Amino acid sequence: MSAVKAKGYFGKPMKRIEDPRLIKGIATYVDDITLPGMLHAAVLRSPYAHARINNIKADAAKASPGVVGVFTGADVNDKCGLVPCASPMPDSKIPKHTVLASDRVYFVGHPVAVVVAVDRYAARDALDFIEVDYDPLPVVSDAEKALQKDSPLTHPEFGTNVAFTWSVANGGLNAAFKRAHRVIKQRMVHQRLTPMAIEPRGCVAAWHAGEGTLTLYTSTQIPHLVRTLLPGMIGVPENKIRIVAPEVGGAFGSKLNLYAEEALCSHLAQRLGAPVKWIESRRENAAATIHGRDQIGDYEVAVKKDGTLLAIRSKTLADIGAYCQLNTPAIPTLTGLMLTGCYKCKAMRMDVVGVYTHKMATDAYRGAGRPEATYVIERLMDIIADELKLDPVKVRLKNFPKPTEFPFDTLTGLTYDSGNYQGALKKAQQISNWNKLTRQRDEARKSGKLFGIGLSTYVEICALGPSKMMSAGGWEWGCVRIEMSGKVTVITGATPHGQGQETSFAQIAADQLGVPIEDIVVMRGDTAVAHYGRDTYGSRATVIGGTAIVMCIDKIIAKARKLAAHLLDTKEKSVEFRGGKFFVKGKPKKALTWKQLAPEAYVAKNIPKNWEPGLEASSFFEPPNCTYPFGTHIVAVEVDRDTGEVRIVKYVTVNDCGYQVNPLLVEGQVQGGIAHSIGQALFERTVYDENGQLLTGEFMDYAMPRAKDIPQYLMDSTVTPSPSNSMGIKGVGEAGTIGATPAIANAVMDALSPLGIRHLDLPLTPEKIWRAIAPAKVK
Amino acid sequence: MKTVVNIRVNGVEQSHEVEPRTLLVHFLRDCCRLTGTHVGCETTICGACTVLFEGKAVKSCTLLAVQADGSEVTTIEGLAADGRLHPVQEGFWERHGLQCGYCTPGMIMMAVQLLERNPKPTREEICHAIEGNLCRCTGYSHIIDAIEYAARKIAEVKK
């Protein structure tokens, strides 16, 4: 199996099996679902970042045409449990986050009441008739101010805004800093970002009174985790809940959660005896779906004068917003674990303080903690090179572990499975025509242009992960069934929402079974079909979910071999399986295909003694380790002196995610990930003002990249297989977002370096750059 | 007070009684049950709701159904009406121009208009044409490739 040489389907850049329904407009997203008697919910949200609720008058709303019911916290909070956090720290202070606000709101967008009506227009109309008597309270929307003595408190009951603390440390830090020739310090701000999937969240809850069961259709990445967590909120047992993630219109971590509205609609469907649909508006999505990043760090590195990295120290504030969603506290821990990047280091320490502010909660947004780590270490590499007057390429090469040093144990307790960082860097340099590119920079500078080259050599942690690392298991489940007709049904517990595993899993299964890919159907996203799963996040689905499918197929082949031996009247060990056929070794002409075996297996009139009928197997794959994809981004930019605008003139990226099941999909994932980085590096920032008002509550105000902002890529890959799974694959969903941001930032800072500008925080908007250039010019 | 709106959608007369404030996108999705046209922002920014209105690509989330009364509308479902994919749809499939697929119908409708007006667009012209359509998955490169593929395909067919 190879990314380069396709053998069978594995490794082929195949177009996707799921596409026809999507390009014809006949796929089913959650808002496309209509059930008989279905009602529509609309949520009233707080316009204040912090306020006491004195009174809510809902009589006029209840009398509004088409309204079936209006519910406030007083009506539902005793019947609908708290929004869960799955990853608290030992010292975490977790506020009681009810599905609707009770006596206090603590962020703009906090759900206060819900209207249920016969259609979406009637529901939204009635929101305007609800009168809420608020007493505004003092607000803090800045993490550093939140730690000051006189700061308003996000949750007064805690007496502090510190939500949790967390540290990771190893090696002799003080000794390393003493030994250093140079200590370099830099503060970096990782701005808050909004995931902004184009499909907002939404759900349809249906209560089946006769059976006492609930079906929840929801735009989620994690139907199985929702099924695990929802019973604790609504009191319906897990085995009476079915969660369906239909077509999901993008997520990027923002749908890796159990949200208040999902529980609320489930409760209301049961209470009203009718299906209830809620579809989030874009403004709600911006205000009340999780945000990402928002860390402020003070970083120090100890280095020798030849650029050898000795130690790194970080003090980080994580502004987590007003409460903890599912994985809020876990995100900065991923930053800590990956802080040393792809470099050897003698000592490290990271101290995180999670801080509550009156803003939406942060959680996993594409990369989830790892982009922060990569940004820090890759910016620091360039700053080290700059301060020591060294070549940034050589500084990196000096600190890489050699390919022979893998598996490589990091200071933070991880074991990087495999790597050849030098190989990816070298290839990227070749593709970029490195020497010519640096000459181009020299010439551009001579003619007065602001031209820069940026580099990022990243490593990321994927395929999360072994269960010991995860709060609710890190395995994945799969099931494969050879149907009686010989057709194949593959069921995965992973929940693809755009990544294309209906295709890549079919490729894997077709090769393993030796059947045409057209004979395979991949099913996912419905807990009534995929009974167990840990779903899709952390670039885990193909690696862990795909391996589970291979395990199922191994079991089926072993079972079918017994049946084939019986039918071929030979011993089991004499049966060979190749190319989808079972035959007596050396006699391939008299072979049995799956289409011949399957009816025998199910009709079961001529089967071996003690052989269980059917050809179906399920498996849980528990990964022995995470995987560690890596690669290099090289970016060249030109900055317009007059406007501060950044133009990407060259973009080279070489990624190594082990063997590639479908290189076309890998390319798509990398390009999509880089676009998020372009947004983070150049445009995007979620802004709250000092009153906690969200100023980026729309696509109008939140600047995501458009087609014209995207460069033409020169892309390639290297292949360093992972030893952690039988296919040698690593995962690629977040690689672009993790690797690209620092390369773009480094390129811009390199362009500005002749002006004596060392560091600007992201996003590098024209205004920010122009303001930095203006005084520098005067000098 | 409801009013009857008549729109010829994908060649079929659709007559439904709606409130005058009903948006075209809700007329299409809720009354005609053509759910391929999506709502992403409700403010004309993202373009997921793009349809052809009298042959022009418009955002159906900010047009009232009553404004379209008596007109002709083509939605994504109408593009492959004869069972064969439109070259733009084919391009998106061949060049992996979509991931989650949510922005795709709008993106395709916008590209159809572009190629009707400009059969041989440059990459810059394609970027300009789809400036009002946001995609958060693909990073646009494959979408541009897909539209270039469609332009070539249409040119071949015309030869």
Interface residues (C-beta under 8 A of the other chain):
Chain A: K15 R16 E18 D19 P20 L22 I23 K24 G25 I26 A27 T28 Y29 D31 D32 T34 R120 Y121 M196 A197 I198 E199 P200 E247 V248 G249 G250 A251 F252 I279 S281 R282 H497 G498 Q499 G500 L664 L665 E667 G668 Q671 G672 G673 I674 A675 H676 I678 E698 F699 M700 M704 P705 R706 A707 K708 I710 Q712 Y713 G736
Chain B: E19 R21 T22 H26 R29 R33 L34 T35 G36 T37 H38 V39 G40 C41 E42 T43 I45 C46 A48 T75 I76 E77 L79 A80 L85 Q89 F92 W93 E94 H96 L98 Q99 C100 G101 Y102 C103 T104 P105 I108 R123 E124 I126 C127 H128 I130 E131 N133 L134 C135 R136 C137 T138 G139 Y140 S141 H142 I143 I144
